[in-house]
Amino acid sequence: MKPTVAIVGRPNVGKSTLLNRIIGRREAIVEEKPGVTRDRKAVDAEWQGKEFILVDTGGWLTGGTEIERKVSRQSEAAIDTADVLMLVIDASVGITEEDEHIVRRIRSVDIPVMVVANKVDDAVHVDQVWELVALGLGTPHPVSALHGRGVGDLLDDLVSALPSDVGDPDEEADDRRVFGVALVGRPNVGKSTLFNRLIGEDRSVVHDMPGTTRDTVDTVVETSAGPVRFLDTAGMRRRSRIDEDTEYYSVVRALKAVDTADIALLVVDASEGVTQQDQRLAERVDAAGCPIVIVLNKWDLLDTEGRLDLADQIARKLSFLPEVAVHRVSALTGRGVEKLLPSMNIAIDAYSHRVPTRKVNDVVRLAQQMQPAPAGGRILYATQGAVDPPTFTLFANRDLPGHYLRYIERSLREAFDFGPTPIKLRVRKRNE
């Protein structure tokens, strides 16, 4: 296990900018306004050969609105589970009342604390740093997260503060593959509630305001199928409806999560039915080669007529998805959620399933005998070249029409029970 370093502080002091600077890429969404970060976001980091987990948090506040209180509780949870804390303070402003409240909360934990005096962009402002000594948490570290000034010295001291006894050094490394499960859907359909239900803790801020989740939040959970990484993503809307930079970058990260996931849970608000945006999201996920499990959330809000109508909508509007599993759940109460894991296990097994070449050719040969390709086309040989998703290469004497390739795909799917997993076919022409 790697030690955990949590970056905490009041809103808009540069926590996310510092995380991006340390890991060397723009992983956290950054804007010049408070409240952009809301959930805990953990990323792998390394300095001088020492690996650790870096956790970005939302701004900690006393009081505030309901959503601000939930964000603050996420910060408190990060404080309670960290091995080292980085308390970020805006040196250009000095110590505020909110900073003092955070310091009092930090004193309740017995772990190393590093005071990071951010926004010290030049030598002229270094003297402002010494005011922070009054916090009683040791010598402050002057940095400019935006420009990188002083960050190397900060990390040198951080490495020295990291505990060396986290985990068992004699324990064999767990090299099992971790499968990624992305929760996707429109804003406010219940993805974060379902995410928290699946992982067994409140990692994502849940609120009835659309757009609460800004960044992708991930957590690895041990399941009967092995370790699974659940990824809660921001709600995705049509591009024309995206009216601010924060939401744009949220959608970009959500699409990235889909592209890297092994399976996607498409969460649909059952009380609203299958919308055009749900259709487009399903098409986007299917095009990424990612198997889909449909989750009809808020199912308990429907009457009998509404449930029949929704079943008809799925049959009509999502018919392009291959043998997709449909689950009716209430993420709020937990009803039906326990049935998701078996479906995910089936999809994961099929996603990584490899078929012997002999069996592939037997199925293709039989399919051609039952329905020959038009215009003298013929598949001479077939083999599975890759998994994740299953990808088959067909060596043919000429180009094959799309409808015939769909027939071959259906034959392979039925023969080897691939279920909802997308199958890719590649055709290579070979002269006889």
Beta strands, then each sheet from edge to edge (+ up, - down):
strand 1: 4-8
strand 2: 41-47
strand 3: 50-56
strand 4: 84-90
strand 5: 113-118
strand 6: 141-142
strand 7: 179-184
strand 8: 217-223
strand 9: 226-232
strand 10: 263-269
strand 11: 292-297
strand 12: 325-328
strand 13: 379-386
strand 14: 391-396
strand 15: 424-429
sheet 1: 2+ 3- 1- 4- 5- 6-
sheet 2: 8+ 9- 7- 10- 11- 12-
sheet 3: 13+ 14- 15-
end
